[in-house]
């Protein structure tokens, strides 16, 4: 009997060292890398952002840049990992993605912020633990 089911595992990734380590550890722990989903969440562009006003950047180009960065950073070892990019609030998008894709486990790193940094920035991992429909494994630094 296993403590967690690992049929569909989600690893939110923000390209920090902690997130990269979480994805690597998940890949080592799961027999079939095709069961791993990596998700990167970008903030929505504001209509007043200069890049939007001057039409120098779009959500499509941002998504392509993130996908390219993922492929460059992880290469062929992670080719069977399903990678997706969403736009919006990170914790909400992670929770929604997990529900829509019937994720059975979320593996998320904690950046370990405390005090004012945590108060002002909040904790994505904390909100995911609180509101996710499935078990959440938080990896601490």
FITORKE-706066 format. One line per field, with one value per residue: residue number from 1; residue in one letter; x, y, z of N, C-alpha, C, CB in turn. Coordinates in nm, 3 decimals. Last residue first. Glycine has a CB too. Layout:
REM residues N
voba <- c(NUM; ...)
padren <- c(a; ...)
npx <- c(X; ...)
npy <- c(Y; ...)
npz <- c(Z; ...)
capx <- c(X; ...)
capy <- c(Y; ...)
capz <- c(Z; ...)
cpx <- c(X; ...)
cpy <- c(Y; ...)
cpz <- c(Z; ...)
cbpx <- c(X; ...)
cbpy <- c(Y; ...)
cbpz <- c(Z; ...)
//
This chain:
REM residues 141
voba <- c(141; 140; 139; 138; 137; 136; 135; 134; 133; 132; 131; 130; 129; 128; 127; 126; 125; 124; 123; 122; 121; 120; 119; 118; 117; 116; 115; 114; 113; 112; 111; 110; 109; 108; 107; 106; 105; 104; 103; 102; 101; 100; 99; 98; 97; 96; 95; 94; 93; 92; 91; 90; 89; 88; 87; 86; 85; 84; 83; 82; 81; 80; 79; 78; 77; 76; 75; 74; 73; 72; 71; 70; 69; 68; 67; 66; 65; 64; 63; 62; 61; 60; 59; 58; 57; 56; 55; 54; 53; 52; 51; 50; 49; 48; 47; 46; 45; 44; 43; 42; 41; 40; 39; 38; 37; 36; 35; 34; 33; 32; 31; 30; 29; 28; 27; 26; 25; 24; 23; 22; 21; 20; 19; 18; 17; 16; 15; 14; 13; 12; 11; 10; 9; 8; 7; 6; 5; 4; 3; 2; 1)
padren <- c(x; x; x; x; x; x; x; x; x; x; x; x; x; x; x; x; x; x; x; x; x; x; x; x; x; x; x; x; x; x; x; x; x; x; x; x; x; x; x; x; x; x; x; x; x; x; x; x; x; x; x; x; x; x; x; x; x; x; x; x; x; x; x; x; x; x; x; x; x; x; x; x; x; x; x; x; x; x; x; x; x; x; x; x; x; x; x; x; x; x; x; x; x; x; x; x; x; x; x; x; x; x; x; x; x; x; x; x; x; x; x; x; x; x; x; x; x; x; x; x; x; x; x; x; x; x; x; x; x; x; x; x; x; x; x; x; x; x; x; x; x)
npx <- c(1.309; 1.043; 0.778; 0.466; 0.222; -0.115; -0.402; -0.670; -0.789; -0.656; -0.651; -0.415; -0.210; -0.231; -0.162; 0.106; 0.227; 0.211; 0.189; 0.275; 0.411; 0.368; 0.431; 0.682; 0.824; 0.786; 0.818; 0.969; 1.001; 1.036; 0.944; 0.852; 0.730; 0.495; 0.314; 0.001; -0.177; -0.368; -0.565; -0.766; -0.762; -0.916; -0.766; -0.526; -0.612; -0.704; -0.461; -0.311; -0.467; -0.451; -0.173; -0.119; -0.353; -0.259; -0.218; -0.009; 0.151; 0.276; 0.415; 0.457; 0.751; 0.907; 1.142; 1.339; 1.572; 1.611; 1.580; 1.563; 1.621; 1.503; 1.234; 1.183; 1.224; 1.011; 0.797; 0.843; 0.807; 0.537; 0.416; 0.484; 0.347; 0.081; 0.049; 0.294; 0.463; 0.432; 0.223; 0.217; 0.052; 0.203; 0.431; 0.328; 0.017; -0.254; -0.367; -0.144; -0.118; -0.113; 0.176; 0.198; 0.285; 0.358; 0.363; 0.399; 0.298; 0.367; 0.336; 0.554; 0.742; 0.680; 0.773; 0.892; 1.129; 1.260; 1.066; 1.077; 1.331; 1.291; 1.097; 1.240; 1.450; 1.299; 1.205; 1.446; 1.539; 1.266; 1.077; 0.837; 0.600; 0.415; 0.360; 0.133; 0.070; -0.128; -0.076; 0.013; -0.115; 0.069; 0.133; 0.052; 0.084)
npy <- c(2.369; 2.131; 2.039; 1.915; 1.751; 1.717; 1.529; 1.733; 1.973; 2.265; 2.458; 2.439; 2.401; 2.645; 2.826; 2.744; 2.793; 3.071; 3.298; 3.649; 3.884; 3.984; 3.764; 3.684; 3.914; 3.933; 3.588; 3.387; 3.153; 2.904; 2.812; 2.485; 2.309; 2.048; 1.811; 1.671; 1.395; 1.349; 1.542; 1.595; 1.827; 2.003; 2.011; 2.124; 2.371; 2.492; 2.508; 2.671; 2.904; 2.989; 3.035; 3.238; 3.402; 3.388; 3.145; 2.856; 2.604; 2.270; 1.957; 1.635; 1.461; 1.361; 1.511; 1.530; 1.474; 1.667; 1.980; 2.182; 2.431; 2.421; 2.375; 2.611; 2.808; 2.745; 2.806; 3.082; 3.171; 3.104; 3.279; 3.525; 3.507; 3.497; 3.740; 3.968; 4.274; 4.510; 4.701; 4.921; 4.823; 4.608; 4.730; 4.901; 4.818; 4.855; 4.607; 4.364; 4.016; 3.783; 3.587; 3.236; 2.930; 2.606; 2.270; 1.937; 1.617; 1.278; 1.047; 1.008; 0.885; 0.627; 0.615; 0.875; 0.972; 1.130; 1.326; 1.446; 1.557; 1.745; 1.911; 2.010; 2.146; 2.347; 2.475; 2.569; 2.743; 2.844; 2.803; 2.742; 2.487; 2.231; 1.919; 1.657; 1.331; 1.067; 0.843; 0.797; 0.817; 0.773; 0.545; 0.219; -0.118)
npz <- c(0.177; 0.147; -0.043; 0.019; -0.143; -0.112; -0.225; -0.371; -0.394; -0.228; -0.024; 0.135; -0.047; -0.183; 0.017; 0.061; -0.187; -0.195; 0.044; 0.045; 0.038; 0.299; 0.466; 0.380; 0.451; 0.728; 0.810; 0.552; 0.286; 0.164; -0.070; -0.125; -0.415; -0.451; -0.602; -0.576; -0.698; -0.888; -1.110; -1.303; -1.443; -1.291; -1.049; -1.132; -1.232; -0.992; -0.848; -1.021; -1.029; -0.761; -0.732; -0.942; -1.140; -1.489; -1.738; -1.797; -1.974; -1.929; -2.010; -1.921; -1.984; -2.182; -2.162; -1.976; -2.104; -2.302; -2.120; -1.926; -2.044; -2.297; -2.228; -2.081; -2.275; -2.448; -2.280; -2.250; -2.512; -2.556; -2.372; -2.485; -2.726; -2.627; -2.497; -2.637; -2.701; -2.824; -2.825; -2.672; -2.466; -2.377; -2.281; -2.080; -1.937; -1.931; -1.917; -1.786; -1.823; -1.553; -1.475; -1.547; -1.422; -1.531; -1.449; -1.546; -1.467; -1.512; -1.645; -1.798; -1.640; -1.433; -1.166; -0.965; -0.856; -1.042; -1.079; -0.828; -0.834; -1.045; -0.933; -0.711; -0.837; -0.956; -0.728; -0.616; -0.812; -1.024; -1.219; -1.123; -1.146; -0.990; -1.075; -1.032; -1.138; -1.149; -0.990; -0.734; -0.412; -0.112; 0.034; -0.083; 0.000)
capx <- c(1.451; 1.107; 0.921; 0.545; 0.351; -0.011; -0.287; -0.589; -0.878; -0.648; -0.769; -0.545; -0.236; -0.254; -0.297; 0.007; 0.220; 0.138; 0.250; 0.186; 0.409; 0.338; 0.308; 0.569; 0.827; 0.722; 0.804; 0.907; 0.993; 1.082; 1.062; 0.829; 0.836; 0.523; 0.444; 0.073; -0.076; -0.380; -0.434; -0.777; -0.683; -0.955; -0.903; -0.527; -0.548; -0.797; -0.576; -0.261; -0.444; -0.580; -0.241; -0.056; -0.302; -0.346; -0.210; -0.138; 0.161; 0.174; 0.440; 0.358; 0.675; 0.776; 1.060; 1.205; 1.538; 1.546; 1.625; 1.546; 1.666; 1.647; 1.307; 1.167; 1.310; 1.150; 0.813; 0.849; 0.935; 0.642; 0.402; 0.530; 0.493; 0.134; 0.047; 0.160; 0.459; 0.562; 0.208; 0.296; 0.014; 0.071; 0.446; 0.383; 0.158; -0.170; -0.391; -0.238; -0.072; -0.183; 0.075; 0.243; 0.179; 0.413; 0.278; 0.468; 0.258; 0.405; 0.235; 0.435; 0.745; 0.645; 0.819; 0.780; 1.039; 1.331; 1.103; 0.954; 1.300; 1.392; 1.067; 1.114; 1.480; 1.377; 1.110; 1.359; 1.617; 1.357; 1.217; 0.861; 0.740; 0.419; 0.469; 0.153; 0.141; -0.114; -0.125; 0.096; -0.130; 0.015; 0.075; 0.129; 0.000)
capy <- c(2.386; 2.246; 2.016; 2.039; 1.725; 1.809; 1.547; 1.611; 1.859; 2.159; 2.449; 2.468; 2.299; 2.520; 2.831; 2.740; 2.657; 2.992; 3.168; 3.535; 3.804; 4.066; 3.840; 3.592; 3.864; 4.029; 3.727; 3.406; 3.292; 2.924; 2.897; 2.602; 2.353; 2.190; 1.826; 1.793; 1.444; 1.275; 1.520; 1.483; 1.716; 1.975; 1.959; 1.994; 2.274; 2.465; 2.435; 2.538; 2.827; 2.956; 2.934; 3.104; 3.390; 3.426; 3.287; 2.920; 2.741; 2.366; 2.094; 1.722; 1.538; 1.298; 1.523; 1.565; 1.394; 1.541; 1.894; 2.042; 2.402; 2.447; 2.277; 2.479; 2.805; 2.735; 2.669; 2.994; 3.193; 3.041; 3.135; 3.492; 3.514; 3.388; 3.617; 3.912; 4.141; 4.446; 4.572; 4.929; 4.944; 4.584; 4.626; 4.957; 4.784; 4.975; 4.686; 4.473; 4.148; 3.844; 3.688; 3.374; 3.029; 2.739; 2.385; 2.057; 1.741; 1.404; 1.076; 1.053; 1.031; 0.669; 0.519; 0.823; 0.892; 1.015; 1.240; 1.379; 1.453; 1.638; 1.837; 1.935; 2.029; 2.257; 2.413; 2.479; 2.623; 2.865; 2.806; 2.884; 2.526; 2.370; 1.993; 1.794; 1.416; 1.195; 0.825; 0.877; 0.762; 0.862; 0.660; 0.342; 0.000)
capz <- c(0.147; 0.209; -0.024; 0.017; -0.080; -0.155; -0.135; -0.361; -0.373; -0.329; -0.111; 0.196; 0.056; -0.255; -0.041; 0.169; -0.135; -0.294; 0.020; 0.060; -0.084; 0.182; 0.486; 0.363; 0.313; 0.638; 0.851; 0.681; 0.332; 0.301; -0.077; -0.042; -0.325; -0.464; -0.537; -0.615; -0.603; -0.763; -1.049; -1.210; -1.497; -1.429; -1.051; -1.064; -1.321; -1.104; -0.793; -0.982; -1.152; -0.823; -0.650; -0.935; -1.004; -1.379; -1.704; -1.772; -1.925; -1.970; -1.964; -1.987; -1.886; -2.166; -2.283; -1.933; -1.987; -2.338; -2.228; -1.887; -1.908; -2.285; -2.310; -2.019; -2.157; -2.496; -2.330; -2.132; -2.445; -2.637; -2.357; -2.350; -2.728; -2.710; -2.418; -2.626; -2.639; -2.841; -2.892; -2.795; -2.538; -2.433; -2.384; -2.206; -1.950; -1.927; -2.039; -1.765; -1.863; -1.666; -1.440; -1.573; -1.426; -1.503; -1.479; -1.496; -1.530; -1.447; -1.543; -1.867; -1.649; -1.568; -1.266; -1.042; -0.773; -0.985; -1.191; -0.871; -0.735; -1.057; -1.056; -0.691; -0.753; -1.041; -0.821; -0.540; -0.781; -0.911; -1.261; -1.148; -1.163; -1.036; -1.014; -1.078; -1.042; -1.217; -1.126; -0.825; -0.546; -0.213; 0.104; -0.094; 0.000)
cpx <- c(1.537; 1.253; 0.983; 0.690; 0.435; 0.114; -0.181; -0.474; -0.801; -0.739; -0.764; -0.664; -0.377; -0.286; -0.330; -0.136; 0.114; 0.121; 0.161; 0.259; 0.310; 0.326; 0.270; 0.436; 0.710; 0.720; 0.733; 0.889; 0.923; 1.081; 1.113; 0.958; 0.790; 0.635; 0.487; 0.202; -0.012; -0.278; -0.453; -0.641; -0.681; -0.885; -0.943; -0.667; -0.554; -0.741; -0.674; -0.378; -0.396; -0.563; -0.375; -0.134; -0.245; -0.275; -0.307; -0.113; 0.019; 0.199; 0.333; 0.372; 0.582; 0.692; 0.921; 1.107; 1.393; 1.506; 1.545; 1.583; 1.664; 1.698; 1.457; 1.248; 1.303; 1.247; 0.955; 0.868; 0.950; 0.779; 0.511; 0.524; 0.551; 0.287; 0.105; 0.167; 0.313; 0.566; 0.341; 0.297; 0.086; 0.029; 0.313; 0.396; 0.212; -0.021; -0.304; -0.251; -0.182; -0.122; 0.011; 0.135; 0.241; 0.300; 0.351; 0.386; 0.338; 0.361; 0.260; 0.321; 0.625; 0.642; 0.796; 0.832; 0.927; 1.236; 1.176; 0.985; 1.174; 1.364; 1.166; 1.080; 1.355; 1.412; 1.180; 1.262; 1.533; 1.433; 1.313; 1.006; 0.749; 0.564; 0.465; 0.267; 0.167; -0.056; -0.103; 0.055; -0.055; -0.008; 0.008; 0.057; 0.088)
cpy <- c(2.315; 2.251; 2.143; 2.005; 1.852; 1.777; 1.639; 1.635; 1.729; 2.042; 2.337; 2.435; 2.317; 2.409; 2.703; 2.741; 2.646; 2.850; 3.089; 3.405; 3.689; 3.984; 3.917; 3.666; 3.772; 3.982; 3.813; 3.556; 3.297; 3.068; 2.935; 2.684; 2.471; 2.229; 1.970; 1.797; 1.570; 1.318; 1.449; 1.442; 1.594; 1.853; 1.918; 1.931; 2.134; 2.360; 2.398; 2.452; 2.686; 2.870; 2.893; 3.002; 3.249; 3.421; 3.316; 3.066; 2.795; 2.501; 2.188; 1.863; 1.632; 1.365; 1.461; 1.572; 1.414; 1.456; 1.767; 1.942; 2.252; 2.405; 2.296; 2.374; 2.669; 2.726; 2.646; 2.849; 3.102; 3.055; 3.061; 3.342; 3.482; 3.389; 3.499; 3.788; 4.097; 4.306; 4.504; 4.799; 4.951; 4.703; 4.593; 4.853; 4.838; 4.945; 4.810; 4.554; 4.250; 3.980; 3.743; 3.472; 3.169; 2.841; 2.513; 2.177; 1.854; 1.522; 1.210; 1.085; 1.088; 0.822; 0.568; 0.733; 0.824; 0.919; 1.115; 1.283; 1.376; 1.524; 1.722; 1.853; 1.944; 2.130; 2.313; 2.404; 2.520; 2.734; 2.845; 2.910; 2.674; 2.416; 2.136; 1.858; 1.553; 1.293; 0.950; 0.856; 0.855; 0.784; 0.756; 0.455; 0.125)
cpz <- c(0.246; 0.173; 0.031; 0.048; -0.093; -0.074; -0.198; -0.262; -0.349; -0.292; -0.216; 0.107; 0.112; -0.155; -0.116; 0.115; -0.026; -0.241; -0.076; 0.033; -0.076; 0.053; 0.359; 0.376; 0.286; 0.494; 0.749; 0.706; 0.467; 0.347; 0.061; -0.047; -0.240; -0.368; -0.560; -0.535; -0.661; -0.657; -0.915; -1.152; -1.405; -1.486; -1.192; -1.070; -1.261; -1.199; -0.904; -0.933; -1.122; -0.947; -0.711; -0.853; -0.986; -1.245; -1.591; -1.734; -1.911; -1.907; -2.018; -1.928; -1.962; -2.056; -2.268; -2.050; -1.945; -2.219; -2.245; -1.996; -1.878; -2.148; -2.300; -2.096; -2.087; -2.379; -2.380; -2.176; -2.324; -2.571; -2.435; -2.327; -2.590; -2.711; -2.496; -2.537; -2.629; -2.780; -2.921; -2.874; -2.672; -2.519; -2.450; -2.317; -2.082; -1.933; -2.046; -1.893; -1.836; -1.696; -1.566; -1.527; -1.442; -1.519; -1.439; -1.541; -1.465; -1.532; -1.475; -1.771; -1.723; -1.575; -1.409; -1.153; -0.850; -0.914; -1.144; -0.985; -0.773; -0.960; -1.074; -0.815; -0.730; -0.964; -0.913; -0.631; -0.705; -0.887; -1.149; -1.188; -1.196; -1.041; -1.070; -1.001; -1.105; -1.117; -1.209; -0.970; -0.640; -0.342; 0.006; -0.023; 0.000)
cbpx <- c(1.488; 1.091; 0.989; 0.489; 0.423; -0.054; -0.225; -0.533; -0.970; -0.503; -0.788; -0.550; -0.132; -0.131; -0.311; 0.028; 0.357; 0.211; 0.270; 0.066; 0.548; 0.445; 0.323; 0.576; 0.958; 0.793; 0.938; 0.991; 0.919; 1.217; 1.032; 0.791; 0.961; 0.396; 0.552; -0.013; 0.033; -0.363; -0.356; -0.841; -0.542; -0.927; -1.001; -0.482; -0.401; -0.826; -0.647; -0.152; -0.343; -0.656; -0.261; 0.081; -0.413; -0.467; -0.241; -0.218; 0.248; 0.034; 0.579; 0.212; 0.769; 0.792; 1.131; 1.207; 1.631; 1.637; 1.765; 1.406; 1.579; 1.676; 1.264; 1.019; 1.271; 1.185; 0.712; 0.720; 0.948; 0.646; 0.263; 0.445; 0.540; 0.080; -0.097; 0.101; 0.526; 0.670; 0.131; 0.438; 0.046; -0.033; 0.506; 0.519; 0.179; -0.199; -0.536; -0.192; -0.029; -0.335; 0.137; 0.275; 0.091; 0.534; 0.142; 0.618; 0.103; 0.558; 0.232; 0.391; 0.872; 0.508; 0.750; 0.694; 0.981; 1.439; 1.191; 0.848; 1.283; 1.533; 1.072; 0.999; 1.538; 1.507; 1.039; 1.281; 1.742; 1.278; 1.234; 0.824; 0.807; 0.334; 0.609; 0.024; 0.275; -0.253; -0.273; 0.245; -0.281; 0.110; 0.183; 0.153; -0.095)
cbpy <- c(2.531; 2.243; 1.973; 2.143; 1.600; 1.960; 1.411; 1.570; 1.843; 2.110; 2.578; 2.612; 2.308; 2.482; 2.952; 2.858; 2.613; 2.992; 3.091; 3.548; 3.749; 4.170; 3.936; 3.479; 3.791; 4.161; 3.785; 3.341; 3.381; 2.870; 3.023; 2.563; 2.391; 2.274; 1.721; 1.922; 1.335; 1.127; 1.655; 1.363; 1.762; 2.096; 2.064; 2.008; 2.315; 2.594; 2.518; 2.550; 2.898; 3.084; 2.986; 3.117; 3.420; 3.337; 3.375; 2.845; 2.831; 2.316; 2.143; 1.668; 1.617; 1.151; 1.459; 1.697; 1.429; 1.463; 1.859; 2.019; 2.475; 2.596; 2.288; 2.438; 2.917; 2.857; 2.641; 3.009; 3.340; 3.104; 3.089; 3.565; 3.654; 3.398; 3.584; 3.877; 4.142; 4.531; 4.589; 4.968; 5.069; 4.558; 4.500; 5.018; 4.630; 5.053; 4.726; 4.564; 4.149; 3.857; 3.803; 3.394; 3.022; 2.774; 2.374; 2.066; 1.766; 1.409; 0.965; 0.950; 1.075; 0.611; 0.387; 0.939; 0.977; 1.063; 1.318; 1.482; 1.515; 1.695; 1.931; 2.032; 2.074; 2.327; 2.520; 2.557; 2.659; 2.910; 2.901; 2.967; 2.442; 2.462; 1.925; 1.877; 1.351; 1.245; 0.788; 0.842; 0.747; 0.981; 0.733; 0.378; 0.000)
cbpz <- c(0.143; 0.361; -0.157; 0.121; -0.144; -0.137; -0.100; -0.501; -0.494; -0.344; -0.180; 0.236; 0.170; -0.341; -0.135; 0.263; -0.081; -0.432; 0.152; -0.033; -0.112; 0.166; 0.604; 0.467; 0.286; 0.647; 0.880; 0.795; 0.229; 0.315; -0.157; 0.107; -0.405; -0.436; -0.592; -0.590; -0.575; -0.790; -1.031; -1.279; -1.524; -1.516; -0.996; -0.918; -1.350; -1.182; -0.685; -0.872; -1.242; -0.860; -0.507; -0.876; -0.898; -1.376; -1.827; -1.659; -2.020; -1.933; -2.007; -1.969; -1.789; -2.135; -2.399; -1.858; -1.871; -2.426; -2.206; -1.847; -1.807; -2.309; -2.456; -2.014; -2.059; -2.585; -2.443; -2.047; -2.402; -2.778; -2.404; -2.245; -2.774; -2.853; -2.374; -2.766; -2.499; -2.778; -3.020; -2.762; -2.454; -2.321; -2.324; -2.179; -1.942; -1.803; -2.048; -1.647; -2.012; -1.638; -1.357; -1.723; -1.297; -1.598; -1.407; -1.549; -1.517; -1.421; -1.440; -1.966; -1.718; -1.609; -1.246; -1.101; -0.667; -0.888; -1.291; -0.915; -0.596; -1.031; -1.178; -0.658; -0.617; -1.092; -0.905; -0.434; -0.698; -0.781; -1.377; -1.024; -1.273; -0.943; -1.042; -1.062; -0.998; -1.275; -1.125; -0.806; -0.587; -0.238; 0.185; -0.242; 0.121)
//
